[in-house]
Amino acid sequence: MNDVTAPAQGQAPSGTRELQGRVALITGGGGAIGSAIARALAGDGATAVIADVDLAAAERVAAFIPGARAAQLDVADRESCRRVVAEIDALDGRLDILVNNAGLQFVAPIDDYPEDRFDLLMKVMVYGTFYLTKDALPLMRRGAWGRIVNLGSIHSLIASPNKSAYTAAKHAILGFTRATALEAAVDGITANCICPTYVRTPLVMNQIEPQARTLGITQEQVVNEVMLGPAAVKRFLEADEVAALARFLCSNAAGGITGSAQVIDGGWTAR
């Protein structure tokens, strides 16, 4: 069991990196954004538990991050969430940082939207965030310190056609983040929602062709008009940019930031 004494709130352990001794659980850790966040947190001393429904993907990421380990986790499954948090408690005796990053997308008009896909998006992004937050909070309260970072989207703030389930789920994540922040602040725990626009990941790149088909336009038009058109900065975000914001939200300097929608959208929502 890890018996590192937690530093007092607002202080880093003397002579160490700021997150030294902290334990972080990152869901969807086998993917582009999750792996970037894991690297950023581990780079500042945290022990990264890289959780993914695809254990092999999590193991590939963990192999290149010092001190990290992989865990198989289906965030849509209640018992899977309980098991992973219980394993972290047994091995480390603490859980300081929870990054709810796991997500997926499906693009279709509402009247053609498969009901099982709608259910799956809700279970992964909304229920999974709830399950893990519920399980992690007691461990964070025990240490009187915690950071919860939920990956929302600009679709936590605005809507797009043909993305009803994703938009509904990301709106729900922001609302849940705010409720968590109000409940947990008394115990030194913050909860924030990162709301990025399109990040250069397989999840985003795989949307281009179905959107072109659904909208009856070219794939180039999807990129230039649908994805980048409303933004002032005409490019995709990179996963490391999202990870840098997540890392800051886990720092002591961000101790006064909670219940927030941290927008990183190239000016999309400035209009």
C-alpha positions in Angstrom: 0.0 0.0 0.0 1.2 3.5 -0.8 1.6 5.2 2.6 2.7 8.6 1.2 1.3 11.3 3.4 -0.9 13.7 1.4 0.5 17.3 1.3 -1.6 20.0 2.9 -4.0 21.6 0.5 -2.3 24.4 -1.5 1.2 22.9 -0.8 3.4 20.6 -2.9 5.5 17.9 -1.2 8.9 19.4 -0.3 11.5 18.7 -2.9 9.2 16.8 -5.3 7.1 17.4 -8.4 3.7 18.8 -7.4 1.7 15.7 -8.0 4.2 13.3 -6.4 2.4 10.8 -4.3 -0.9 11.4 -6.0 -2.8 8.7 -7.8 -4.8 9.5 -10.9 -7.4 7.3 -12.7 -7.9 8.2 -16.4 -10.7 6.6 -18.3 -10.4 6.1 -22.0 -6.7 6.1 -21.3 -5.9 4.0 -24.3 -7.0 6.8 -26.7 -5.4 10.0 -27.9 -6.7 12.5 -25.3 -6.7 10.0 -22.4 -3.1 9.0 -23.0 -2.0 12.6 -23.4 -3.6 13.5 -20.0 -1.9 10.4 -18.4 1.5 11.5 -19.7 0.9 15.1 -18.5 -0.1 14.0 -15.0 2.7 11.4 -14.7 5.2 14.0 -15.9 4.4 16.0 -12.8 4.8 13.0 -10.5 1.4 11.3 -10.3 0.9 7.6 -10.5 -1.3 7.1 -13.6 -3.9 4.3 -13.7 -4.7 4.1 -17.4 -8.2 2.5 -17.7 -9.8 1.5 -20.9 -12.4 -1.1 -22.1 -9.6 -2.2 -24.5 -7.0 -3.5 -22.0 -4.4 -4.0 -24.7 -4.6 -0.3 -25.7 -4.2 0.7 -22.0 -1.2 -1.5 -21.6 0.5 -0.1 -24.7 0.1 3.4 -23.2 1.2 2.4 -19.7 4.3 0.8 -21.1 5.7 4.2 -22.1 4.8 6.1 -18.9 7.1 5.6 -15.9 5.2 4.2 -12.9 1.9 3.8 -14.8 -0.3 0.7 -14.9 -3.2 -0.4 -17.0 -6.7 -1.5 -15.9 -9.5 -3.0 -17.9 -12.6 -0.8 -17.3 -16.0 -0.7 -18.9 -17.4 2.6 -17.6 -20.9 1.6 -18.7 -20.8 -1.4 -16.3 -21.5 -0.6 -12.7 -19.5 -3.5 -11.2 -16.5 -2.8 -13.4 -16.3 0.8 -12.0 -16.6 -0.5 -8.4 -13.9 -3.1 -9.0 -11.3 -0.7 -10.5 -11.7 1.9 -7.7 -11.6 -0.8 -5.1 -8.4 -2.2 -6.7 -6.8 1.3 -6.6 -7.8 1.6 -2.9 -6.3 -1.8 -2.1 -3.0 -1.1 -4.0 -2.4 2.6 -3.3 -4.6 3.4 -0.4 -5.8 6.6 -2.1 -7.3 8.1 -5.2 -6.6 11.8 -5.7 -7.5 12.6 -9.3 -10.3 11.2 -11.5 -10.4 12.1 -15.2 -13.6 11.0 -16.8 -12.5 11.0 -20.4 -14.1 7.8 -22.0 -16.5 8.7 -24.8 -17.7 7.8 -28.2 -19.8 9.3 -31.0 -22.5 8.3 -33.4 -23.9 10.6 -36.1 -27.5 10.3 -37.4 -30.7 12.3 -37.6 -33.0 11.8 -34.6 -35.7 10.0 -36.6 -33.1 7.5 -37.8 -31.0 7.3 -34.6 -30.6 3.7 -33.3 -32.0 3.5 -29.8 -29.3 1.1 -28.7 -26.6 3.6 -29.8 -28.4 6.4 -27.9 -28.5 4.2 -24.8 -24.8 3.3 -25.2 -23.6 6.9 -25.5 -25.6 7.8 -22.3 -24.2 4.9 -20.4 -20.6 5.5 -21.3 -20.5 9.3 -20.9 -23.2 10.1 -18.3 -23.6 7.0 -16.2 -19.9 6.2 -16.3 -19.1 9.7 -15.1 -21.6 9.3 -12.3 -20.5 5.8 -11.3 -16.8 6.6 -11.0 -17.4 10.0 -9.2 -19.6 8.3 -6.7 -17.0 5.6 -6.0 -14.0 8.1 -6.0 -15.4 10.8 -3.7 -15.1 8.8 -0.5 -11.4 8.2 -1.2 -10.8 11.8 -2.0 -12.7 12.9 1.1 -10.5 10.6 3.2 -7.5 12.5 1.9 -9.2 15.9 2.2 -8.1 16.7 -1.4 -9.3 15.8 -4.9 -9.5 16.8 -8.5 -12.2 15.6 -10.8 -11.8 16.6 -14.5 -14.7 15.6 -16.8 -14.2 15.7 -20.5 -17.2 17.6 -22.0 -17.2 19.4 -25.3 -18.3 22.5 -26.9 -21.4 20.4 -27.3 -21.8 20.8 -23.5 -22.7 24.4 -24.4 -24.1 24.3 -27.9 -25.8 21.8 -30.2 -25.2 20.4 -33.6 -27.6 18.6 -35.9 -27.3 14.8 -36.1 -25.6 14.5 -32.8 -28.5 14.3 -30.4 -27.1 11.7 -28.1 -23.7 13.2 -27.9 -25.0 16.7 -27.3 -27.4 15.5 -24.6 -24.7 13.5 -22.9 -22.2 16.3 -23.0 -24.7 18.8 -21.6 -25.4 16.3 -18.8 -21.8 16.0 -18.0 -21.5 19.8 -17.5 -24.5 19.8 -15.2 -23.2 16.9 -13.2 -19.8 18.6 -12.9 -21.4 21.7 -11.4 -23.5 19.6 -8.9 -20.4 17.7 -7.9 -18.5 20.9 -7.4 -21.1 22.3 -5.0 -21.2 19.1 -3.0 -17.5 18.3 -2.8 -15.9 21.7 -2.2 -16.1 21.5 1.6 -13.7 18.5 1.5 -11.1 20.2 -0.7 -12.3 18.6 -3.9 -12.8 20.5 -7.2 -14.7 19.4 -10.2 -14.4 21.0 -13.6 -15.5 20.2 -17.2 -13.1 20.7 -20.1 -15.1 21.8 -23.2 -12.9 21.4 -26.3 -13.9 21.8 -29.9 -12.7 19.2 -32.5 -9.5 17.5 -31.4 -7.3 15.6 -33.9 -8.3 12.1 -32.7 -9.6 9.0 -34.4 -13.1 9.7 -32.9 -13.2 13.1 -34.7 -11.6 11.9 -37.9 -14.0 9.0 -38.1 -17.0 11.5 -38.1 -16.0 13.2 -41.4 -17.3 10.6 -43.8 -20.6 9.9 -42.1 -21.3 13.6 -41.7 -20.5 14.1 -45.4 -22.9 11.3 -46.3 -25.7 12.6 -44.0 -25.4 16.2 -45.0 -24.8 15.5 -48.7 -21.6 17.5 -48.9 -17.9 16.6 -49.5 -15.6 15.6 -46.7 -13.5 18.7 -47.3 -16.7 20.8 -46.8 -17.3 18.9 -43.5 -13.9 19.9 -42.2 -13.8 23.5 -43.5 -17.5 24.5 -43.0 -18.9 22.3 -40.3 -16.0 21.5 -38.0 -13.8 24.6 -38.5 -16.1 27.1 -40.0 -17.4 28.7 -36.8 -14.0 28.9 -35.2 -11.6 31.8 -35.3 -8.6 29.5 -35.1 -8.9 27.4 -38.2 -7.3 24.1 -37.1 -8.0 21.0 -35.1 -6.9 21.1 -31.5 -4.1 18.7 -30.5 -4.5 16.2 -27.6 -1.6 17.7 -25.8 -3.4 21.1 -25.6 -6.3 19.4 -23.8 -3.9 17.6 -21.5 -2.1 20.8 -20.5 -5.4 22.3 -19.4 -6.3 19.1 -17.5 -2.9 19.2 -15.8 -3.5 22.8 -14.7 -6.9 21.9 -13.3 -5.2 19.3 -11.1 -2.7 21.7 -9.7 -2.7 23.6 -6.4 -2.9 26.8 -8.4 -6.3 25.8 -9.7 -7.7 25.1 -6.2 -10.2 28.0 -6.5 -11.5 26.8 -9.9 -14.5 24.5 -9.5 -17.9 24.0 -11.2 -16.5 25.6 -14.4 -16.8 24.9 -18.1 -13.2 25.3 -19.3 -13.7 26.2 -23.0 -10.8 25.5 -25.4 -12.5 26.0 -28.7 -10.5 28.3 -30.9 -13.1 31.0 -30.5 -16.0 28.9 -31.6 -18.4 30.1 -28.8 -17.1 33.7 -28.9 -19.7 34.6 -31.6 
